[in-house]
Amino acid sequence: MMDVPGAMLRTFRTGEFDPARLVEAKGGQKISVCLPARDEQDTVGPIVKTIRTALMEVVPLVDEILVVDDHSSDDTAAVAAEAGAKVLSAHEILPDYGVGHGKGEALWKSLYAAQGDLIVWCDADVRDFDPAFVVGLIGPLLVRPDLVFVKGFYERPVEAGGDRGGRVTELVARPIVSLLFPHLAPIIQPLAGEYAGRREALEQLPFVEGYGVDLGLLIDVAARFGLDAMAQVDLGTRIHRNRPLDELSPQATAVLQTALWRADPELIRTSAILVRPGLDPIEIEAEERPPLVEVPGYHRSSA
């Protein structure tokens, strides 16, 4: 294990886990890798191919690759299917709950649609995707049955942004975690899109519909299961799209909404309007999907 100064959270490195040994450790459990994707035709195909080749064909660790297409306007769905993923449109899953948009919506629906007992989520905009990301995230869950949730962290090369956590993390997420949820401060990248969990735990949690889902899940897992049931893993280097500020400010607002909502539900009860000089106002909704165990007809946990 790698030591993080001041941390009280189990922290691993992806290199600690051998895929072949993890196949033995998984027993009869099924593992699903889920990719929420919106307009990611340039990167989703190589990611799917990498996982399928390394972790399904060479080593049979992963049982399913599921891409949930979040209303893409490009060829994301076709590219992912051609690469070998099972592809579902977000609006086709749980249609009684509406078409829904946003990362959290796609994650929630992927959990419903996936077959796995263990769920791995990875962002679909990563370049030079390494199968070690999946191995590192699933490893702690397979060797430590007391863990229910594993969060990834990584280095970002200077040309891809220059800081470890990203601008929204450093300017919004980390400060507000330190102020309102200091027990989560040891988590190196609270907004990282790479994480994994046990279905039996995840299905008990609500999912914030939008970009606040990453922080919301961290807060909720810790509140329900405790820090002792959580871990983080060093995934090495990750290169992804560096978004402009006009795309990051809505994400930052959603993260702030989620933190305030979890700190005190009376603080955030409705949507917010993000006003930026020179740009059109944007409505940032404060909505969430219920735990899947509360969804009529959902019986995955007892299947």
Buried (B, 14 or more C-beta within 10 A) or exposed (E): EEEBEEBEBBBBBBBBBEBEBBBEBBEEBBBBBBBBBBBBBBBBBBBBBBBBBBBBEEBEBBBBBBBBBBBBEBBBBBBBBEBBBBBBBBBEBBEEBEEBBBBBBBBBBBBBBBBBBBBBBBBBBBEEBBBBBBBBBBBBBBBBEEBBBBBBBBBBEEEBBEEEBBBBBEEBBBEBBEEBBEBBBBBBBBBBBBBBBBBBBBBBBBBBBBBBBBBBBBBBBBEEBEBEBBBBBBBBEBBBBEBEEEEBBBBBBBBBBBBBBBBEEEEBEEEBEBEEEEEEEBEBBBBBBEBBBEBEEBEBEEE
